Amino acid sequence: MCDAARRYRLHLGTTLIEAAGDHLPNSFLLATPGGEIAGVARKSRPAWVEAR
């Protein structure tokens, strides 16, 4: 993702399920046009739609 963000000079974001010990947070990652990770937001509680 970082390579693509750098190559096309744009911000790219994606969500993924992370393995973090005994729980699996839903995380959002944002890559900058420079190819760096700008930040990660981890959501430990599922939304009502995800919890069903």
C-alpha positions as CSV (number, residue, x, y, z in Angstrom):
1,M,0.0,0.0,0.0
2,C,2.8,2.4,0.9
3,D,4.6,1.7,-2.4
4,A,1.4,2.4,-4.4
5,A,0.7,5.6,-2.5
6,R,4.3,6.8,-3.2
7,R,4.1,5.7,-6.9
8,Y,0.9,7.4,-7.6
9,R,1.5,10.3,-5.2
10,L,-1.8,10.0,-3.3
11,H,-3.2,9.1,0.1
12,L,-4.4,5.5,0.4
13,G,-6.5,4.1,3.2
14,T,-7.6,0.6,4.0
15,T,-9.1,-1.4,6.8
16,L,-7.9,-4.8,8.1
17,I,-8.2,-7.2,11.0
18,E,-5.1,-7.1,13.1
19,A,-3.9,-9.9,15.3
20,A,-3.2,-8.2,18.7
21,G,-2.8,-10.8,21.4
22,D,-6.1,-12.4,22.2
23,H,-8.3,-10.0,20.4
24,L,-8.7,-8.9,16.7
25,P,-9.2,-5.2,16.4
26,N,-10.6,-3.7,13.2
27,S,-7.9,-1.2,12.1
28,F,-7.8,1.6,9.6
29,L,-4.4,2.5,8.1
30,L,-3.6,5.7,6.1
31,A,-0.6,6.0,3.8
32,T,0.7,9.4,2.6
33,P,1.9,10.3,-0.9
34,G,5.4,10.0,0.5
35,G,4.9,6.3,1.2
36,E,4.7,6.6,5.0
37,I,2.0,5.3,7.3
38,A,0.3,8.5,8.6
39,G,-1.6,6.7,11.3
40,V,-3.5,3.7,12.5
41,A,-6.9,3.8,14.2
42,R,-7.9,0.7,16.1
43,K,-11.5,-0.1,16.9
44,S,-11.8,-2.7,19.6
45,R,-15.6,-2.7,19.9
46,P,-17.5,-3.9,16.8
47,A,-20.2,-1.7,15.3
48,W,-23.7,-3.1,15.8
49,V,-23.7,-4.4,12.2
50,E,-20.4,-6.3,12.8
51,A,-21.5,-7.7,16.1
52,R,-24.5,-9.6,14.7
